[in-house]
Amino acid sequence: MESEEEEDDIGEQKKIPLLITRDYLTSSPSHSAMSTTSPRCPLPCHPQIPRFPHSPATLPHIAIICVFVLLLTKNFIRSCFPKQSSSIRITVFFIKKLLQGLQLMAPCEKCRHNQKRCPADCSYVQYFPAGRRDDFVAVNVVFGSIKFLSVVNEAPEQNLASESLIRHARARIADRVNGFSGTAYQLRNRVNELRAELTERGIPIGGDIIPQIEAEQLEAEQPVVHNGGPCGACRHQRKQCPANCSLRAIFTPQRNADLNNVLALYGVPKFKSNMDRVDAAERRLAAERMIQESRAWNEFPGRGFEVLINTLNQEVQRLTRTLELAKLPFKKRLGG
């Protein structure tokens, strides 16, 4: 900014044209730190102006400006030529193609996070295109971008799995203790309340349509048993448990299946980092909730807890309709 202001002063006060030679443009950055009387500089009183190439982070802003200008141009053409002759339609067609090309120039949120351009075979552009920064940040914090891509590639339906993982990540960012399982707990409590009220009124509830996953996922914590040696998580990382290992009380030898589920969905580093972001008094509960989510993901690949949540939502709606119908007068209940 200072160099630009000095250039304006020179143009206004001394009226000297700024002739920048090729030798001046290709001078090294270190040349700017030399004395202002350098013979290579065409203006001895003017400091060197280093060139800064556009960083990948500025490319989306340039693309947005170009898109805005092209949109104004397209609207101007349409307003001047409402009938749209063949030449105008061809012009509008090429403008649309140019807009699509500018949108493709913008890097995905993962590459933008790393301050680089998307490669030709970028694997993240279909999941985190420009504009989904919050989704990428949530996934990167909870799962990690590499683990996210690995889990999605192993799922039977990759698009559904990616969106489900994004919802899992956003739920854990919003509720660091319960995560996505917190929604299932709230729905289950609502189901229990509706069933209790219907039972008091003597109304038949109907069959239990909640799947078996609820009994498996929402069970109480198991007692901790140690037999010496490193815990399962530290053994997987081929190291001994530290003196204050927070995973030792969780991954006992009796919970190898839970450890495998956690490794498949989170990995040990992200599992531990998610625990550490919670208060010490609630870390064990947060760990159990993540284990439940991992177990559900293993049971229903690509969906996880969403299967239980959708089922509980349907049960809440069914019980709510039954209760509302029971509160109506008898004639209205019969349609009279």
Buried (B, 14 or more C-beta within 10 A) or exposed (E): EEEEEBBEEBEEEEEEEEEEEEEBEEBEEEBBEBEEEEEEBBBEEBBBBEEEEEEBEEBBEEBEEBBEEBEEEBEEBEEEEEEEEEEBEEBBEEBEEEBEEBEEBBBBBBBBBEEEBBEEEBBBBEBBBBEBBEBBBBBBBBBBBEBBBBBBEEBEEBEBBBBBBBBBBBBBBEBBBBBBBBBBBBBBEBBEEBBEBBEEEEBEBEEEEBBEBBEEBBEEEEEEEEEEEBBBBBBBEEEEBEEEBBBBEBBBBBBEEBBBBBBBBBBBEBBBBBBEBBEEEBBBBBBBBBBBBBBBBBBBBBBBBBBBBEBBBEBBEBBEEBBEEEEEEEEEEEEE
